[in-house]
Structure formats: C-alpha cells, structure tokens
C-alpha cells in the first residue's frame, strides 16, 4: 500500500543501565528525528515513539555491583536519558519506560493471548544453576572461556572480544558472576516462540515482498532464514521483569527481547486513547529505526510475535544503521569509552546543532564509521562557520543592500546567530 493515512515511527529502546552516547544518536535517534520532522513539515499525521528498556540482566548486575535495587538503577538512568533527549532536541511524542503499570499489563496480555492460542512451545532444558546463591543463572550471570577465540571474559550469550554468539553451555570453565562458584546444570521449564513455524511467512514477507529494504537489513535477515530458524525462549528465571502470567511460572519473567518491543505499544497507549489506529489500521505505515545489532529482533522476532497475535500491523520498513566508533576504537559502556550525550550537553552549551550536523555528515549508514574530535572541529570551523556561515552572511548582506534595510532586523539576527552559534 502506498497511500498511507498516517505513520508510526519507533526508535530502539536504550537500556536504562547507563546514559546514551553518540553511537546511539548516529545510529537511531538523529535519523528518526530527521524523518519525523520532514513528515511533520509536510503536514502528515506521524508519531515518534520512544522509551527506556528497564528490564534485563545488565540492569540487575549493575544494581548488584552498586548495592542498590534494579528500580534505583532504572529510575536514575531513565531520568538522565529522557532529559538528554529533550535537551538535545529529539522530538518524541512520548518517551516512556517498560516499568509502567500500562506496560506490565500490555506485555502480560500479549503473552496470554499467544499462550491461549497455543503459539508457544513449553519444554524443559538444562540451565546453569548457582548452588551457593540458590538461583538459576541468566546468560550474563555466567562468564568463561570463549570456545572460538579463547577470551577468558566471554559471557553466556556472547563473546565481546570476537563477537561470537554463544550459549552458556558453550563456555569452557564457566563461573557464576554472583558467587564466583562453578555452576551446575539443572532442569527448568520455559516457554518458546517457534520461529521455525513462522519461517515460510518470513521468507515471503521479507525476501520477496521487501527487497527494497537496506542491504544490511535484508542480508542479515536472509542469513538468519537461510540457516533455518529455531524456537526462541520467551521466559527467563529472574526476579526482575514482567512476571510470566500463567500458573506454574513462579520465579519466571518475560525474556527482555519479548518484553521490550511491546514497549512501543504500551507507550502509544499512554500517549493516545486512539492507539489502535496507529497499530492495527492497515492505512498506518510503521517503521522501526534501530542499530544493526537489533535487526533480528525487529525483523524476525517481533514480526513473528505480531503475526501470531493476529491483529497488529507489520513494519513497512526497518532502517538500521551500522556502528559509530570513537577515535578508531569500538564504543564501550563497560570501558567508559564513549562521548556521553548528557556530558556533551554540559561541556558544549547550546551546541546541539554542531553535533547533529557532524553525526549526519559522518552517519554510519552502510558501514561502521569513526567519530574523532579532530573531524568534529574541522566540520565546525570549515563547513559550518566558513562555508555555511559565509553563505548566510553574504545572502543577508545582499538582502540588506538591495531591499533598503526592510529586512534589517532579520539580517542582524542571522549575523548574530552565525557569529555566536558555533565555537571556533
């Protein structure tokens, strides 16, 4: 369908275990904001939906390390993130969070609908268990040696050294992050979304019907589908998250990848009582702006969830950018190697547009790009001040000269702006 009446745009939910950085901005939020502003200028009906992802193991780990509760952590960082976006000028229609009552209810109802329709597989499996802490260990609660590269600090879901995707049982010499003891395998029950059941639908919907998607998105989806999709767990043994809303699920919560995208729906519910027309009316176009690490969740998993539920629209496009590095090195929250947005806003007062311009000029649209302070300075001085500033100055001077000062105040305002807006 080409003639949509409205557009719903979502942005990947940042984890509320730390502030947002320039990589987040370049990959997701600046591109989404630009497109939304463009549609608004055309007078179109468009919503920009955002929020903080406040569940998951990284948050519980940070809380444990700091000796506070997970709620303390998400309250702190949700506030920082939300204010940073506001101060930077990202024009969300709503910026919510996944710990609201509305979200808990929405996520629970979504799970229950799929459960009642028989869309899940229930099965038992062996998972690592910490006998000292007396709890099952989620992927990030386990570290060990990567079987691919030998890195001793690999997590139970991924090795950050070589990038390999792992299962906890793949690790050599596994150790519990909680107690430092060697975990044992123990049987536990969970619910799984059978992605293999949805493979024929996904193959046609993506590989045949959406060949116009960006090459990196289309290619990654094709790779996943060609390898053969497998059932994916939708629950976890944790005490932080949305409780699994069925009998016999005590001590289990919805897996964060299942819980988080439903946050787009709950945020829209908080914004407007007419939320269904943005999610269920076929005359609404939906786009997800994300980073490349979220492609599988927004193109394979979430559409499978929506299709299984049966009443929701599917995304029309999923524009995903590559990564932005910093001074030749990968941005890392754990190593504190990043330009944090809230710190930039403190150190560079009223210089939001300089950073926005630099990130646009160096956007990682088709490949990973690198942010350097030298390039930031050069683009500011050589392009904004010298080229754009000179152009605006000459245009204003000529306007003043040939229109008998009728635009004098306007000219002076622009000259002051160009002279004072950007630092040299």
Order of alpha helices (4+ residues) and beta strands (2+ residues): beta-beta-alpha-beta-alpha-alpha-beta-alpha-beta-beta-beta-beta-beta-beta-alpha-alpha-beta-beta-beta-alpha-alpha-beta-alpha-beta-beta-alpha-alpha-beta-alpha-alpha-alpha
